Amino acid sequence: MMKINKENPAYVEYYNKWHSLAYELKEKLSEAEEQDKKNNFRGRDGKSCEITKEYSLLFNKLMNEYSFLYEEEKE
């Protein structure tokens, strides 16, 4: 199992970027979900699904960029 090294100086930067993305995602999703409800979209039909896919790629890119922060958890 992997865990993040919070002692690394780059962790604060990573944390801030992660939360910034999460905030953007939350804002965009809440708007899109309301619009999807008005348009009676369900499941993968609506804008909210597109936004989720887009941000999933951004989160993965961020994790890869900061992959050096992740280390094997010692048992």
Secondary structure, DSSP 8 states (H G I E B T S, - for coil): -EEE-TTSTTHHHHHHHHHHHHHHHHHHHHHHHHHHHHTT--TTSSHHHHHHHHHHHHHHHHHHHTGGGEEE---
